[in-house]
Amino acid sequence: MSVARRTFTREFKLAAIKEVESGKSSTLVARQLEIDRHMLNTWRREHRRRQGEAFAGHGIRMVSQSREAELERKIGQLTMENDFLKKVLTDLEERQKNGDLRERSTGRSRKKGRR
């Protein structure tokens, strides 16, 4: 039997940090919110280090890392498209040079009635 992992929203984490920074002990706040005191302290450290970027995602990536990965995927996609188009252009130029501008056929798609 597995226990479901709890997730907390950014607002929840910030509210918990605010409680501690208002003067309450982290142990008391953690007990009231039914979370581990060490988790609360980890949130506080991350908030101090990253300020506005803290708690941006679901604990997997920060917003800037996500944007970077998205841009890298786009670069990869555009590179593949560029390579394909270069290959097509090279093939077209070679066919034009040889005077063979007719469309190539695989012989599979014959119209009905012609044999």
Backbone as a printed PyTorch tensor [residue, N CA C, xyz], in Angstrom:
tensor([[[  0.8460,  -1.1740,   0.0000],
         [  0.0000,   0.0000,   0.0000],
         [  0.8910,   1.2370,   0.0000]],

        [[  0.6560,   2.1400,  -0.9340],
         [  1.4760,   3.3390,  -1.0120],
         [  0.7050,   4.5390,  -0.4670]],

        [[  1.4450,   5.4530,   0.0970],
         [  0.8540,   6.6680,   0.6460],
         [  1.0020,   7.7720,  -0.3880]],

        [[ -0.0770,   8.4860,  -0.6480],
         [ -0.0270,   9.5770,  -1.6230],
         [  0.8180,  10.7170,  -1.0660]],

        [[  1.6440,  11.2670,  -1.9040],
         [  2.5110,  12.3650,  -1.4980],
         [  1.7280,  13.6650,  -1.5180]],

        [[  1.8300,  14.4330,  -0.4570],
         [  1.1120,  15.7000,  -0.3660],
         [  1.8440,  16.7710,  -1.1620]],

        [[  1.0780,  17.6300,  -1.7970],
         [  1.6590,  18.7670,  -2.4970],
         [  1.0570,  20.0370,  -1.9140]],

        [[  1.8430,  21.0910,  -1.9420],
         [  1.4240,  22.3500,  -1.3490],
         [  1.5430,  23.4610,  -2.3840]],

        [[  0.5780,  24.3490,  -2.3860],
         [  0.6050,  25.4640,  -3.3320],
         [  1.6350,  26.4970,  -2.8960]],

        [[  1.9800,  27.3420,  -3.8300],
         [  2.9200,  28.4300,  -3.5490],
         [  2.3540,  29.3340,  -2.4510]],

        [[  1.0550,  29.6170,  -2.5240],
         [  0.4110,  30.4920,  -1.5400],
         [  0.4800,  29.8970,  -0.1380]],

        [[  0.2800,  28.5900,  -0.0370],
         [  0.3480,  27.9120,   1.2560],
         [  1.7440,  28.0500,   1.8540]],

        [[  2.7580,  27.8000,   1.0240],
         [  4.1410,  27.8840,   1.4930],
         [  4.4840,  29.3000,   1.9430]],

        [[  4.0780,  30.2930,   1.1390],
         [  4.3730,  31.6840,   1.4960],
         [  3.6460,  32.0980,   2.7730]],

        [[  2.4150,  31.6240,   2.9520],
         [  1.6670,  31.9380,   4.1720],
         [  2.3500,  31.3160,   5.3870]],

        [[  2.8440,  30.1000,   5.2480],
         [  3.5390,  29.4350,   6.3500],
         [  4.8180,  30.1900,   6.7080]],

        [[  5.5620,  30.6230,   5.7010],
         [  6.7960,  31.3840,   5.9350],
         [  6.4800,  32.7050,   6.6250]],

        [[  5.4140,  33.3470,   6.1890],
         [  5.0080,  34.6320,   6.7860],
         [  4.6820,  34.4680,   8.2710]],

        [[  4.0320,  33.3620,   8.6180],
         [  3.7110,  33.0830,  10.0230],
         [  4.9870,  32.9930,  10.8630]],

        [[  5.9750,  32.2930,  10.3510],
         [  7.2320,  32.1270,  11.0860],
         [  7.9540,  33.4610,  11.2020]],

        [[  7.9540,  34.2280,  10.1090],
         [  8.6500,  35.5120,  10.1250],
         [  7.9400,  36.5550,  10.9790]],

        [[  6.6700,  36.2970,  11.3140],
         [  5.9530,  37.2310,  12.1880],
         [  6.2960,  37.0150,  13.6650]],

        [[  7.0710,  35.9820,  13.9490],
         [  7.5260,  35.7810,  15.3210],
         [  7.1690,  34.4350,  15.9220]],

        [[  6.3030,  33.6720,  15.2930],
         [  5.9350,  32.3590,  15.8200],
         [  7.0810,  31.3840,  15.5820]],

        [[  7.1810,  30.3780,  16.4250],
         [  8.2440,  29.3830,  16.2390],
         [  7.8820,  28.4670,  15.0800]],

        [[  8.9050,  27.9950,  14.3890],
         [  8.6630,  27.1230,  13.2400],
         [  8.0180,  25.8080,  13.6840]],

        [[  8.3400,  25.3500,  14.8890],
         [  7.7410,  24.1230,  15.4140],
         [  6.2400,  24.2960,  15.5920]],

        [[  5.8290,  25.4330,  16.1560],
         [  4.4080,  25.7040,  16.3850],
         [  3.6540,  25.8280,  15.0590]],

        [[  4.2080,  26.5700,  14.1200],
         [  3.5610,  26.7500,  12.8230],
         [  3.4500,  25.4110,  12.0970]],

        [[  4.5180,  24.6320,  12.1220],
         [  4.5110,  23.3170,  11.4710],
         [  3.4410,  22.4210,  12.0930]],

        [[  3.3300,  22.4470,  13.3990],
         [  2.3310,  21.6280,  14.0860],
         [  0.9200,  22.0740,  13.6950]],

        [[  0.6810,  23.3890,  13.6540],
         [ -0.6420,  23.9070,  13.2970],
         [ -1.0360,  23.5390,  11.8680]],

        [[ -0.0580,  23.5660,  10.9720],
         [ -0.3200,  23.2760,   9.5660],
         [ -0.2040,  21.7970,   9.2150]],

        [[  0.1750,  21.0060,  10.2220],
         [  0.3510,  19.5630,  10.0650],
         [  1.3780,  19.2220,   8.9820]],

        [[  2.5220,  19.8910,   9.0690],
         [  3.6470,  19.6100,   8.1740],
         [  4.8880,  19.4050,   9.0230]],

        [[  5.9230,  18.8810,   8.4040],
         [  7.1760,  18.6490,   9.0960],
         [  7.9300,  19.9690,   9.2690]],

        [[  8.5150,  20.1570,  10.4560],
         [  9.2600,  21.3840,  10.7490],
         [ 10.4410,  21.5560,   9.7940]],

        [[ 11.0810,  20.4650,   9.4400],
         [ 12.2380,  20.5360,   8.5300],
         [ 11.8010,  20.9980,   7.1330]],

        [[ 10.6060,  20.5700,   6.7160],
         [ 10.0880,  21.0080,   5.4180],
         [  9.8510,  22.5190,   5.4330]],

        [[  9.2900,  23.0060,   6.5180],
         [  9.0380,  24.4400,   6.6530],
         [ 10.3440,  25.2270,   6.6040]],

        [[ 11.3670,  24.7280,   7.2760],
         [ 12.6740,  25.4030,   7.2510],
         [ 13.3070,  25.3510,   5.8630]],

        [[ 13.0840,  24.2680,   5.1470],
         [ 13.5880,  24.1670,   3.7700],
         [ 12.9090,  25.2070,   2.8870]],

        [[ 11.6010,  25.3720,   3.0760],
         [ 10.8700,  26.3870,   2.3100],
         [ 11.4150,  27.7780,   2.6140]],

        [[ 11.7090,  28.0390,   3.8770],
         [ 12.2380,  29.3560,   4.2650],
         [ 13.5840,  29.6190,   3.6020]],

        [[ 14.4630,  28.6110,   3.6050],
         [ 15.7850,  28.7690,   2.9710],
         [ 15.6410,  29.0330,   1.4740]],

        [[ 14.7630,  28.2620,   0.8290],
         [ 14.5710,  28.4500,  -0.6070],
         [ 13.9940,  29.8330,  -0.8960]],

        [[ 13.0810,  30.2820,  -0.0830],
         [ 12.4750,  31.6010,  -0.2790],
         [ 13.5210,  32.7040,  -0.1090]],

        [[ 14.4140,  32.5610,   0.8600],
         [ 15.4730,  33.5620,   1.0610],
         [ 16.4250,  33.5860,  -0.1220]],

        [[ 16.7520,  32.4150,  -0.6510],
         [ 17.7080,  32.3350,  -1.7540],
         [ 17.1140,  32.8190,  -3.0750]],

        [[ 15.8660,  32.4690,  -3.3570],
         [ 15.3070,  32.7000,  -4.6880],
         [ 14.2420,  33.7790,  -4.7400]],

        [[ 13.7780,  34.2520,  -3.6490],
         [ 12.7440,  35.2960,  -3.5520],
         [ 11.5820,  35.0510,  -4.5140]],

        [[ 11.4510,  35.8300,  -5.5580],
         [ 10.3110,  35.7500,  -6.4670],
         [ 10.2290,  34.4640,  -7.2640]],

        [[ 11.3380,  33.7850,  -7.4570],
         [ 11.3450,  32.5490,  -8.2420],
         [ 11.0560,  31.3140,  -7.3910]],

        [[ 11.0030,  31.4770,  -6.0970],
         [ 10.7790,  30.3300,  -5.2210],
         [  9.3930,  29.7540,  -5.4450]],

        [[  9.3080,  28.4330,  -5.4270],
         [  8.0530,  27.6920,  -5.5300],
         [  7.3290,  27.9490,  -6.8530]],

        [[  8.0690,  28.0470,  -7.9180],
         [  7.4740,  28.3620,  -9.2190],
         [  6.7240,  27.1870,  -9.8260]],

        [[  7.1950,  25.9780,  -9.6150],
         [  6.5730,  24.8280, -10.2690],
         [  6.0810,  23.8150,  -9.2760]],

        [[  6.1220,  22.5720,  -9.6910],
         [  5.6790,  21.4780,  -8.8420],
         [  6.8820,  20.7620,  -8.2360]],

        [[  7.9350,  21.4770,  -7.9720],
         [  9.1130,  20.8750,  -7.3820],
         [ 10.0270,  20.2070,  -8.3810]],

        [[  9.6960,  20.2910,  -9.6510],
         [ 10.5000,  19.6130, -10.6620],
         [ 11.4540,  20.5860, -11.3380]],

        [[ 10.9270,  21.7040, -11.8030],
         [ 11.7360,  22.6880, -12.5060],
         [ 11.3320,  24.0870, -12.1000]],

        [[ 12.2640,  24.9700, -12.2170],
         [ 11.9580,  26.3820, -12.0270],
         [ 11.4780,  26.9380, -13.3710]],

        [[ 10.8230,  28.0600, -13.3510],
         [ 10.2700,  28.6530, -14.5670],
         [ 11.3570,  28.9080, -15.6000]],

        [[ 12.4890,  29.4280, -15.1770],
         [ 13.5620,  29.7410, -16.1320],
         [ 14.1010,  28.4720, -16.7810]],

        [[ 14.1930,  27.3790, -16.0320],
         [ 14.6670,  26.1200, -16.5970],
         [ 13.6580,  25.5720, -17.5930]],

        [[ 12.3840,  25.7230, -17.2990],
         [ 11.3390,  25.2520, -18.1930],
         [ 11.3830,  26.0150, -19.5120]],

        [[ 11.5470,  27.3210, -19.4350],
         [ 11.6190,  28.1590, -20.6400],
         [ 12.8510,  27.7930, -21.4660]],

        [[ 13.9540,  27.5500, -20.7840],
         [ 15.1910,  27.1670, -21.4690],
         [ 15.0100,  25.8430, -22.2060]],

        [[ 14.3770,  24.8760, -21.5630],
         [ 14.1420,  23.5810, -22.1990],
         [ 13.2190,  23.7320, -23.4090]],

        [[ 12.2160,  24.5820, -23.2850],
         [ 11.2920,  24.8270, -24.3950],
         [ 12.0360,  25.4160, -25.5940]],

        [[ 12.9250,  26.3720, -25.3280],
         [ 13.6880,  26.9940, -26.4110],
         [ 14.6580,  26.0090, -27.0510]],

        [[ 15.2550,  25.1370, -26.2540],
         [ 16.1580,  24.1290, -26.8050],
         [ 15.4050,  23.1620, -27.7130]],

        [[ 14.1920,  22.7740, -27.3110],
         [ 13.3760,  21.9000, -28.1570],
         [ 13.0550,  22.5930, -29.4800]],

        [[ 12.7230,  23.8720, -29.4040],
         [ 12.3890,  24.6350, -30.6110],
         [ 13.6050,  24.7260, -31.5370]],

        [[ 14.7810,  24.9580, -30.9710],
         [ 16.0090,  25.0110, -31.7830],
         [ 16.2380,  23.6730, -32.4700]],

        [[ 16.0430,  22.5820, -31.7480],
         [ 16.2060,  21.2560, -32.3350],
         [ 15.2390,  21.0150, -33.4750]],

        [[ 13.9860,  21.4160, -33.2710],
         [ 12.9670,  21.2510, -34.3040],
         [ 13.3170,  22.0710, -35.5460]],

        [[ 13.7180,  23.3190, -35.3580],
         [ 14.0640,  24.1760, -36.4870],
         [ 15.3080,  23.6730, -37.2100]],

        [[ 16.2410,  23.1140, -36.4720],
         [ 17.4500,  22.5480, -37.0910],
         [ 17.0830,  21.3740, -37.9870]],

        [[ 16.1930,  20.5180, -37.4900],
         [ 15.7630,  19.3700, -38.3040],
         [ 15.0360,  19.8410, -39.5710]],

        [[ 14.1560,  20.8270, -39.4340],
         [ 13.4480,  21.3620, -40.5990],
         [ 14.4300,  21.9790, -41.5900]],

        [[ 15.4100,  22.7010, -41.0830],
         [ 16.4190,  23.3410, -41.9320],
         [ 17.2240,  22.2870, -42.7030]],

        [[ 17.6340,  21.2190, -42.0170],
         [ 18.3840,  20.1450, -42.6720],
         [ 17.5510,  19.4880, -43.7630]],

        [[ 16.2710,  19.2620, -43.4740],
         [ 15.3840,  18.6550, -44.4710],
         [ 15.2690,  19.5400, -45.7040]],

        [[ 15.0480,  20.8290, -45.4810],
         [ 14.8930,  21.7490, -46.6090],
         [ 16.1840,  21.8650, -47.4290]],

        [[ 17.3310,  21.8340, -46.7690],
         [ 18.6080,  21.8520, -47.4940],
         [ 18.7370,  20.6190, -48.3790]],

        [[ 18.3190,  19.4710, -47.8470],
         [ 18.3960,  18.2290, -48.6160],
         [ 17.4760,  18.2920, -49.8350]],

        [[ 16.2640,  18.7840, -49.6430],
         [ 15.3160,  18.9150, -50.7520],
         [ 15.8630,  19.8830, -51.8010]],

        [[ 16.4160,  20.9990, -51.3670],
         [ 16.9690,  21.9810, -52.2910],
         [ 18.1390,  21.3960, -53.0770]],

        [[ 19.0060,  20.6750, -52.4030],
         [ 20.1400,  20.0400, -53.0760],
         [ 19.6500,  19.0440, -54.1210]],

        [[ 18.6440,  18.2540, -53.7540],
         [ 18.0810,  17.2750, -54.6910],
         [ 17.4510,  17.9740, -55.8900]],

        [[ 16.7140,  19.0440, -55.6440],
         [ 16.0660,  19.7950, -56.7170],
         [ 17.0960,  20.4220, -57.6460]],

        [[ 18.1480,  21.0080, -57.0830],
         [ 19.2080,  21.6060, -57.9040],
         [ 19.9120,  20.5500, -58.7480]],

        [[ 20.1150,  19.3730, -58.1750],
         [ 20.7790,  18.2950, -58.9090],
         [ 19.8970,  17.8060, -60.0580]],

        [[ 18.5950,  17.6870, -59.8120],
         [ 17.6780,  17.2660, -60.8600],
         [ 17.5900,  18.3190, -61.9600]],

        [[ 17.6000,  19.5900, -61.5690],
         [ 17.5490,  20.6740, -62.5540],
         [ 18.8190,  20.6660, -63.4010]],

        [[ 19.9340,  20.4190, -62.7830],
         [ 21.2220,  20.3760, -63.4770],
         [ 21.2480,  19.2390, -64.5040]],

        [[ 20.6260,  18.1120, -64.1600],
         [ 20.5770,  16.9540, -65.0560],
         [ 19.4490,  17.0720, -66.0870]],

        [[ 18.6300,  18.1010, -65.9800],
         [ 17.5350,  18.2980, -66.9190],
         [ 16.3490,  17.4010, -66.6240]],

        [[ 16.3230,  16.7820, -65.5040],
         [ 15.2480,  15.8610, -65.1230],
         [ 14.3590,  16.5230, -64.0820]],

        [[ 13.3980,  17.3130, -64.5510],
         [ 12.5080,  18.0050, -63.6160],
         [ 11.1680,  17.2990, -63.4650]],

        [[ 11.0500,  16.1200, -64.1100],
         [  9.7960,  15.3680, -63.9620],
         [  9.6880,  14.8400, -62.5360]],

        [[  8.4600,  14.6480, -62.1240],
         [  8.2250,  14.1420, -60.7870],
         [  8.5970,  12.6770, -60.7280]],

        [[  9.2430,  12.2980, -59.6740],
         [  9.5970,  10.8970, -59.4920],
         [  8.3830,  10.1250, -59.0060]],

        [[  8.3130,   8.8730, -59.4220],
         [  7.1940,   8.0400, -59.0120],
         [  7.7320,   6.7180, -58.4780]],

        [[  7.0170,   6.1900, -57.5120],
         [  7.4120,   4.8900, -56.9750],
         [  6.7870,   3.7630, -57.7730]],

        [[  5.8180,   4.1000, -58.6640],
         [  5.1730,   3.0860, -59.4650],
         [  4.0030,   2.4350, -58.7550]],

        [[  3.7550,   2.7890, -57.5410],
         [  2.6830,   2.1670, -56.7610],
         [  1.3320,   2.8290, -56.9790]],

        [[  1.3310,   4.1080, -57.2280],
         [  0.0640,   4.8330, -57.3220],
         [ -0.3390,   5.0080, -58.7880]],

        [[ -0.9620,   3.9930, -59.3340],
         [ -1.4310,   4.0640, -60.7230],
         [ -2.9090,   4.3920, -60.7110]],

        [[ -3.2960,   5.1930, -61.6970],
         [ -4.7020,   5.5210, -61.8180],
         [ -5.4540,   4.3220, -62.3740]],

        [[ -6.6950,   4.1790, -61.9480],
         [ -7.5270,   3.0840, -62.4270],
         [ -7.7840,   3.2400, -63.9130]],

        [[ -7.7740,   2.1320, -64.6010],
         [ -8.0760,   2.1670, -66.0320],
         [ -6.8190,   2.1940, -66.8920]],

        [[ -5.6870,   2.5460, -66.3470],
         [ -4.4280,   2.5860, -67.1270],
         [ -3.5820,   1.3810, -66.7730]],

        [[ -3.1620,   0.6460, -67.7620],
         [ -2.2780,  -0.4970, -67.5270],
         [ -1.4160,  -0.7600, -68.7030]]])
